[in-house]
Amino acid sequence: MTAPGSAGAPRVRPAPAHRLLVVDDDPGLRYTLERILSPPHQVDAAAGTGEALARVAAASYDLALVDVRLGDGDGYRLCQAIRRASPATDVILITGSLSEPDDKLYRALEEGAFYFLFKPFDRRVLQALVERCLELQRERAAKEAHARTLALDLEKARRFQRSLVPGAPVAAAGWQVEGRLLTSDALGGDLYHVQAREEGVVFSLSDVVGHGVGAALLAGMLRSTLDAARRRSPEPAEVARELLAGIDFFEGALCATLVYGLLAPDGGMRYVNAGHPPLLWQQGDGRVTRLPATGLLLHHALRHRPLTAAEVALAPGDRVLVCSDGAFEARDPADRELGLDRLATAFAAGRGLAAGAALDALLAVVREHGAGRPLQDDLTLLLIERTAF
């Protein structure tokens, strides 16, 4: 058996000392409160409003105990002044008047006081009330610190996700590809990728169901699976086969849509579209043709359904818009969708603009339709332009 107080006995950590301020014009009550509350706490005393505010300006207090009636002011107003000067300082108001107790309590709470005490009070009640106030402060500080840590982690994750998206247009092999990505949360389920290769330019745009942290994690896993597949072969048919074999992580209701393509130097665009919205192909005469999906969306239960590749030949000046459904499902204050038809019309209207300006014009159309409402879903636009043979 271990003797009490020996090295093996469990140690109980005392609560940390806090700094308290007592404000009362009665020296006897100031002395009494100091005796009750110190130790364990450091207690300073002030006789009135002016001295109290000077102390608050010079030091940081966790709690102030303030008499309602002071020789040079009003305790309610002092409570307000302390809270303005030091928002982290809680205030307990004290009064010796028993008239209209409900009104006094209501006003104390209205002025931001933590609690209200009537004289005379039991020392145990005072000690318990002070300790409860300080305990809540510690809990609040711990929660705020945890929230700050989560916010920092979320910001790091956001910056990492943004780093996965090209920071500038990609121009190679007679093609130029430029994109825009807006997330409805700090993290999103949309991702796009563009890379120049010896065979041409590869591009992809994926949209995982949902948004936020969970969708971002799945988007990252899908991106890794896609990268591994295209490193072995950039051909869409080959990438599709490997992709379908590697999406075991899409379980339950989790799924995604995806467009992946290879832009060849001869002007051919070979691509697969797994359940994604139609691609909008704008040709030299201004016509906009919809290129439909070539297979079903990505889900583990649909892995054995074929995802076929398609090919179209683009002439110089032709453009293709790839977008996530967040672009045309944006809703106005009357809850009406923008719609793919209006997005296609806006795309056609931007033919004379440079690629970046055309993308910004499309985003402006979406924002104007939403009339200032926040995005309900992630929004991604990818503009592909055939620049030369």
Secondary structure, 3 states (H helix, E strand, C coil): CCCCCCCCCCCCCCCCCCEEEEECCCHHHHHHHHHHHCCCCEEEEECCHHHHHHHHHHCCCCEEEEECEECCEEHHHHHHHHHHHCCCCEEEEEECCCCCHHHHHHHHHHCCCCEEEECCCCHHHHHHHHHHHHHHHHHHHHHHHHHHHHHHHHHHHHHHHHHCCCCCCEEECCEEEEEEEECCCCCCCEEEEEEEECCEEEEEEEEECCCCHHHHHHHHHHHHHHHHHHHHCCCHHHHHHHHHHCCCCCCCCCCEEEEEEEECCCCEEEEEEECCCCEEEECCCCCEEEECCCECCECHHHCCCCCCCEEEECCCCCEEEEECHHHHCCECCCCCECCHHHHHHHHHHCCCCCHHHHHHHHHHHHHHHHCCCCCCCCEEEEEEEECCC
